[in-house]
Amino acid sequence: MKQSGKDRFGIEGKIAMVTGARRGLGLAMATGLVESGAKLAAVASSSDGSGLQRTVDGLGGEMLYLQADLCDRAQREGLVDRVVERFGRLDILVNCAGMQHRQPSMEFDLGQWDRIVSLMMTAVFELSQQAARVMEKQGGGKIVNLASLASFQGGWTIPAYAAAKHAVVGITRALANEWASKNIHVNAIAPGYFDTDMCAGIKNDPVREPKIRERIPAGRWGSPEDLVGPLLFLASPASDYVDGHVLVVDGGWMGR
């Protein structure tokens, strides 16, 4: 049966799990999914999910809030099972949780390295693995990982972040190779420079900020809401023949 345009991009009634959902890019994407009719399982490190709950309530949505430090393997275990216990299934997983630490590489704190790699590489794989086991039984699903411009470039004084984001691309492609035939579609979004707390130091730097903005063909930093459309594409039936792709959302930065 041929789908209409509305059905092709529709996610009404789908169950979506978003990590790092309490603020920044994760908050914008979680909100966009709820606005589009999905039920939300939000994962965040803070125990206070009241602000997000008010947002979801205001949209007439439904949410399960899961507090977990995703740097800790013990706290990652069983997260998808808790979502399925509440909603009965999982259709969409968005691996967005992230952290940043800037320090010259010769002095880079190895404890920070371990936390960043655990959160932004290993957790992405583990949660994808948990989700895929459920998705295979139910006939398919969508996994969207957050990559970065640092998936293609080395950055400056962010060796752990760059290493983890390069790994996200590798994980995305490796899982897509294995799971596309199971109707589990694994892709990634690579944001450029976005106006979020993580980028506040650069955004507020009177020397670096103008140089960055002038290099962006769009002439501006991204707003978190700019990711919602690309996410809905990758989370909906519209992308059912898209696998292992990294969708760059950067205002044209990589095209310069």
C-alpha positions in Angstrom: 0.0 0.0 0.0 1.4 3.3 -1.1 1.9 5.8 1.8 0.8 9.4 1.8 3.3 12.1 2.5 1.8 12.5 6.0 2.1 8.8 6.7 5.6 8.6 5.3 6.9 11.1 7.9 4.5 10.2 10.7 5.6 8.8 14.1 2.3 9.1 15.8 2.1 6.6 18.7 5.7 5.5 18.4 7.8 4.9 21.5 11.0 7.0 21.5 13.9 6.8 23.9 16.2 9.8 24.0 19.4 10.0 26.1 20.6 13.4 27.2 16.9 14.6 26.9 16.9 17.2 29.6 18.7 20.0 27.9 20.4 21.2 24.7 20.1 19.2 21.5 18.5 16.3 23.4 15.8 18.4 24.8 15.0 19.9 21.4 14.8 16.5 19.8 12.8 14.9 22.6 10.3 17.8 22.4 10.1 17.5 18.6 9.3 13.8 18.9 6.5 14.5 21.5 5.1 17.3 19.3 4.9 14.8 16.5 2.9 12.3 18.5 5.6 10.0 20.0 5.6 8.8 23.6 8.9 9.7 25.3 11.3 7.7 27.4 13.8 10.4 28.6 17.1 9.5 30.0 19.2 12.1 31.8 21.9 12.2 34.5 19.9 14.7 36.7 17.3 13.4 39.1 15.1 16.4 38.4 13.0 15.9 35.3 10.3 18.2 36.4 11.0 20.9 33.7 10.9 18.3 31.0 7.7 16.8 32.5 6.0 20.2 32.4 7.0 20.6 28.7 5.6 17.1 27.8 2.4 17.7 29.8 1.9 21.0 28.0 2.1 19.2 24.7 -0.4 16.6 25.8 2.3 13.9 25.7 3.3 11.0 27.8 6.8 10.5 29.3 8.8 8.0 31.4 11.8 9.8 33.0 14.8 7.6 33.8 17.7 9.0 35.8 21.0 7.4 35.0 24.7 8.3 34.8 25.4 6.7 31.4 29.1 6.8 32.1 28.5 3.9 34.5 27.8 0.6 32.9 25.8 -0.6 35.9 23.4 2.2 35.4 23.1 1.5 31.6 22.0 -2.1 32.2 18.3 -2.8 31.7 17.3 0.7 30.6 15.6 -0.5 27.5 13.8 -3.2 29.5 12.4 -0.5 31.7 11.0 1.4 28.7 9.4 -1.8 27.3 7.9 -2.6 30.7 6.2 0.8 30.7 5.2 1.1 27.0 5.3 -2.4 25.7 7.8 -1.7 22.9 10.6 0.6 21.6 10.4 2.0 18.1 13.1 4.8 18.1 16.3 5.2 20.1 18.2 8.5 20.0 21.7 8.3 21.5 22.4 12.0 22.3 23.9 12.1 25.7 27.3 13.8 25.7 29.9 15.7 27.7 32.9 17.9 26.9 36.3 18.5 28.5 38.9 20.8 26.9 42.5 20.3 27.9 45.8 20.2 25.9 46.4 16.6 24.9 49.8 16.3 26.7 48.0 17.1 30.0 44.6 15.6 29.3 43.1 14.0 32.3 42.7 10.3 31.9 39.8 10.1 34.2 37.9 12.5 31.9 39.0 10.4 28.9 37.5 7.3 30.5 34.2 9.0 31.3 33.8 10.6 27.8 34.6 7.4 26.0 32.3 5.4 28.2 29.4 7.8 27.7 29.8 8.7 24.1 31.2 5.5 22.6 30.5 2.4 24.7 27.1 3.5 25.9 26.0 4.2 22.3 26.9 0.6 21.5 25.3 -0.9 24.6 22.0 0.9 24.3 21.9 0.2 20.6 22.4 -3.5 21.4 19.7 -3.5 24.0 17.3 -1.7 21.7 18.0 -4.0 18.7 17.2 -7.1 20.7 13.7 -5.6 21.3 13.3 -4.2 17.8 14.2 -7.5 16.1 11.4 -9.3 18.0 8.8 -6.6 17.2 9.8 -6.4 13.5 12.1 -3.3 13.3 12.9 0.1 14.6 15.1 3.2 14.2 18.3 4.1 15.9 19.8 7.6 15.5 23.2 8.4 17.0 24.6 11.9 17.5 27.8 12.3 15.7 29.6 15.7 15.2 31.8 17.7 13.0 34.4 16.2 15.3 33.6 12.9 13.6 35.5 14.2 10.6 37.9 16.7 12.1 40.3 16.6 15.0 39.2 19.7 16.9 41.4 21.5 19.3 42.2 20.2 22.9 39.2 17.8 22.7 41.0 14.4 22.0 38.5 12.3 23.9 35.5 13.9 22.3 37.0 13.6 18.8 37.9 10.0 19.4 34.4 9.1 20.7 32.6 11.0 17.9 34.8 9.3 15.2 33.8 6.0 16.9 30.1 6.9 16.7 30.3 6.9 12.9 32.1 3.6 12.9 29.5 2.1 15.2 26.6 3.5 13.1 28.0 1.9 9.9 28.9 -1.4 11.5 25.5 -1.9 13.1 23.7 -0.8 9.9 25.6 -3.5 8.0 24.3 -6.2 10.3 20.8 -4.9 11.1 19.4 -3.3 8.0 18.1 -6.7 6.8 16.2 -7.0 10.1 14.4 -3.7 9.4 16.4 -1.9 12.1 17.7 1.2 10.5 20.8 2.8 12.1 21.9 6.3 11.1 23.6 9.3 12.6 23.2 13.1 12.7 26.3 15.2 12.8 25.5 18.7 14.1 27.8 21.6 13.3 28.2 24.6 15.6 25.0 24.9 17.7 24.0 27.4 20.3 24.0 25.2 23.4 25.6 25.1 26.8 28.3 22.8 25.6 29.4 25.4 23.1 29.0 28.4 25.4 32.7 28.9 25.9 33.3 29.3 22.2 30.0 31.1 21.5 30.9 33.8 24.0 34.5 34.1 22.9 34.8 37.5 21.2 37.8 36.4 19.0 36.8 32.8 18.0 33.0 33.3 17.6 33.1 35.7 14.7 35.7 33.6 12.9 33.5 30.5 13.2 30.4 32.3 12.2 32.0 33.8 9.1 33.1 30.3 8.0 29.5 29.0 8.1 27.8 29.6 4.8 24.4 30.0 6.5 25.9 32.9 8.4 24.7 31.8 11.8 25.0 29.2 14.5 22.5 26.4 14.6 19.5 26.4 16.9 18.7 23.1 18.6 15.3 23.1 16.8 17.2 22.8 13.5 17.8 19.2 14.3 14.2 18.2 14.7 13.4 17.9 11.0 16.5 15.7 10.2 15.6 13.6 13.2 12.0 13.1 12.2 13.2 12.0 8.7 15.5 9.4 10.2 13.0 8.3 12.8 10.1 7.9 10.4 9.2 5.5 7.5 10.5 8.1 5.1 14.0 6.8 5.7 13.3 3.1 5.5 16.0 2.7 2.8 18.6 4.8 4.5 21.1 2.8 6.5 24.6 3.7 7.8 24.3 7.3 6.8 25.7 10.3 8.6 23.5 13.3 8.0 25.5 16.5 8.5 23.4 19.5 9.8 26.0 22.3 9.9 24.7 25.3 7.8 27.2 24.3 5.1 30.4 24.2 7.2 31.7 20.9 5.7 31.0 22.2 2.2 33.5 25.1 2.5 
